[in-house]
Amino acid sequence: MDIYAKKGHKVKYTGCSDTQRSYGGHDDPRGKLVEGEIYTVEHTNVDNWCTEVYLEEFPGLEFNSVCFEDA
């Protein structure tokens, strides 16, 4: 996904491995998000080694951007 996505950008959840989830201490999307579903970006936080994506549908949770692709 575009790590510089703006508010309102649509992304598709592609699944998440244990490594992707734990890298950077992100919240676990498994059991919350549905693989293949479309979600709306609230904002992203681009860091040196990873990017967090915050979704409008899940306020306060941060997910690893590698678990998403542009919709």
C-alpha positions in Angstrom: 0.0 0.0 0.0 1.0 3.6 -0.4 2.7 4.4 3.0 1.8 8.0 2.5 -1.9 7.4 2.0 -4.2 10.2 3.0 -7.3 10.1 5.1 -10.1 8.4 3.2 -7.8 6.2 1.1 -9.1 2.7 0.6 -6.9 -0.4 1.4 -7.5 -4.1 1.2 -6.4 -6.4 4.1 -4.2 -9.2 2.6 -3.6 -11.1 5.8 -0.8 -11.0 8.4 1.9 -13.4 9.5 3.2 -13.6 13.1 6.4 -11.8 12.0 4.5 -9.0 10.3 2.2 -8.5 13.3 5.0 -8.5 15.9 7.5 -6.3 14.0 7.3 -2.9 15.5 4.8 -3.9 18.2 1.7 -3.4 16.0 -1.8 -4.5 17.0 -2.9 -8.0 15.7 -5.4 -7.6 12.9 -6.2 -11.3 12.9 -9.6 -11.9 14.4 -10.5 -8.2 13.8 -10.0 -7.6 10.1 -11.3 -9.9 7.3 -8.9 -10.9 4.6 -10.0 -9.4 1.3 -12.2 -6.7 2.9 -11.7 -3.0 2.1 -11.0 -0.5 4.9 -10.5 3.3 5.1 -7.2 4.9 6.2 -7.4 7.4 9.0 -3.7 8.2 8.8 -0.3 6.5 8.5 2.9 6.9 10.6 6.0 6.4 8.4 8.9 5.3 10.6 12.5 4.3 9.7 11.8 0.6 9.5 8.1 0.2 9.3 4.9 2.1 8.7 1.8 2.0 10.9 -1.6 2.4 9.3 -4.6 3.5 11.4 -8.1 2.7 10.1 -11.3 4.6 10.5 -13.1 1.4 11.3 -10.7 0.5 14.3 -9.9 3.8 16.2 -6.9 3.6 18.4 -5.4 0.5 16.8 -2.2 0.5 14.7 -1.5 -2.1 12.0 1.6 -2.9 10.0 1.2 -1.5 6.5 2.6 -4.6 4.8 -0.6 -6.4 5.7 -2.5 -4.2 3.2 -2.6 -3.3 -0.5 -4.2 -0.3 -2.3 -7.8 -1.1 -3.1 
